């Protein structure tokens, strides 16, 4: 990768206040990393004389640093015995995305009323959803899927516009272990039909219309 110093002009430089507020900067401060080049060097390879460096060190550090909760702990950071392109990450470990990114925040008195999503539609409508809002909606989706016999490994199609409900549907799928299959709402009839046929979803979520470039369809 080229060094940042080799570029003639930076398109955007964030303010120092913004830099100090980022998760990346907090991680760098935690482990004494001074700049971007050192961050890349220590997280993608072993740096001579630096114990806290290397791919395995970085990815073994991340779950604890991000406070991820595993239902079953992993046995190793990765298994790349079949080659790096076929690496299996955190073999033996089990977690649920919905629990880590939604449920535990929605059931915490200190965070459940925090804004989890700010959405603005093409006509200018703005909607804000808290963690608890998404939690309740995702639970409704998960319950509806279970009532229809959806189990772990089943596919669920999402033929949806970019609306907040997509988040609830995704987390609802994650809660029951279903595989969410997004189908771009801008596809033509044939392309849409092909993707639905390939994925063979048992359930398909869709809407009655959407805006695209200021025009409502449906």
N, C-alpha and C positions, 0 to 999 in steps of 0.2 A: 504494500500500500504506500502511496506517495505521502511524503511528509506535508503537513499543512503549510510549511514554509515555502514549498515549491510552487504554490499558487500565487498568481499576481494580485488578485483582489478577492477579498471576502465579501460574499453577497450580504451576509448578515452577521453581526456580532452582538450577542446578547449582553444585556447590562450585567454588571458584577452582582447586583442585587438578585437578578434572576438566577445567575449561576450558583450563587450561594444557597438558593432555595431548592435546588434540584436533588433528586435521589442519588444521581451519579456523583455529585460533589460530596454528599454525605458519606458515600461509600469510600471515595478517595481519601477523605479526611480520616475515616476510621482506620484505614490501613496504610496511612502515610504515603500516599501516591501523589506526586507533585503536579504532574501534567498529563495531557492526553496521550502523548507518546509512551510514557511510563505505564499508563493504564492499559494500553494495548499490549505492551511488551509483557507485563506481569499476568495478564489474564488469558493470553493466547500461547504462551510458551514459558519454559523455565528460565529464570534470570539467575545467572551465576552469583552465588553468595546471598541470594534472597530466598529464604525459606517460604515466605508467603507469595509464591508465584507458581504459574503453571495452570494448565487447563483443569486438571483434577482438583487442584487447590481452590480455584475460583468457583467451579460448579459444586464443590462440596461445601463451600462457604455460603453460597446463595440461599439454600433453604432455611438455614438458621438466621441469616441476616434479614431475609424477607419475612421471617416468622411463619413459614409455611408449615402446615400441620399434616403429617402423614398418618393415615390410618394404620399402615404397616411400614416400618422403616426399611429403607433400601439397603441392599447388601454391599453395593459398590457404587461409585459415581457413574461409571460407564463400563460397558463390555464391548470392546471393538475388536474382538478376536476374529471376526469375519471381515475386517477392514474398516477404516474410519467412516466410510460412506454408509456402512450398515450398523453403526454404533447403536447399542441399546442403552439408553440413559436411565440411571437409577433403577437397575434391575432389582426385582423383589419388592420395591416400594409401591404403595398404593395411596392415592389421595383423590380428592374430588374437587374439581375446579370451583363448582358452585359454593362449596363450603368455605374455601380459602378466600375467594374474592367477593362473596356476597353474604352468605349466611352468618358468619361469625361477626361481621360488622353490623348486620341488621338486627342481631339479637343482643348487641352491646348497647347499654343505655347511653354511653358517651358518643357513639358513632351512628346509631340507627337513624337519626334525623338529619345527618349530613347529606349534602347533595351528591348523588352518585352519577347522575347523568343530566346534562343540559343539552336540550335538543332544540334546533331552530329549523322550521320548515320553510319551503320556498316562499309561501305567502307572507312570511314574517312571524308566524306563530311560534312562541317559545314555551317549552314545557320543561319543568324541572322535576326529577324523580329522586327521592331519597333512597337510601339502602333499604329501608323498611318497605317502601312502595314496591321496589323491584322484588324484594323477598316474597311479599304476599302474592304478587302477580306470577312469579316463577313457580310458587307452590301450587297455584291454581292450574298452571300449565302441566306441571308434573302429575298432579292428581288426575287431570283429564287424560293424559297419556296412559297412565296406569289403568284407568277405567276402560280404556280401549285395548288393553292387552299388550302395550308396548313394554319391552324388556331391554335389558342391557344388550347392546350390539345391534338392535334394530335401527333402521334408518328412518329419519323424519325429514321431509322436505320443507324448505322455507322459500316460498315464492312470494317475497315481500319487498315492499319499498323500504327505504331507509327511515324507519320510524322507531320510536322507543320500544314499541312492543316486541321488536326483534330481540332485544336484550332479554326480556322476560322469557321469550320462547327458547332462546339458546340455553339459559340457565335451567329452565324446566327440563330440557333434554338432558343436560348434564346431570341433573339430580337423579334421573332414572337410568342413566348410563346409555342413553340413546345417542346415535351418531347424527348430528345435524348436517343436512346437506343444503347449502345455500344455492339458490337458483336465481340468477340475475334477472330482475324484472324487466330489463330492457331487451332481453332476447326475443327473437321472433318465435312464431308458433312451433316451427320444426325443431329449432335448437332447444326450446323448452321441453318439448315432448321427448326428445332424445335423452336429455339429462334425467328426466323423471323416470324414463324406462330403464336407464342404466342403474340408477340408484335404487329402484324398486322400493320407494318409501311406503310404509303402511299408512302413515298419516301425512297430509300435506297442509301446511298453514299458508293462507293467502289473504289478500285484502280485496276490497271492492273497487279500489282505484288508487291512483297516486299522481303526484305532480312531477313533471319532468320539463325543465326549462320553461317554467311558468305556465305550462298547460296541464290541465287535469285530464287523466285518462281513466277510463272505466266508468 
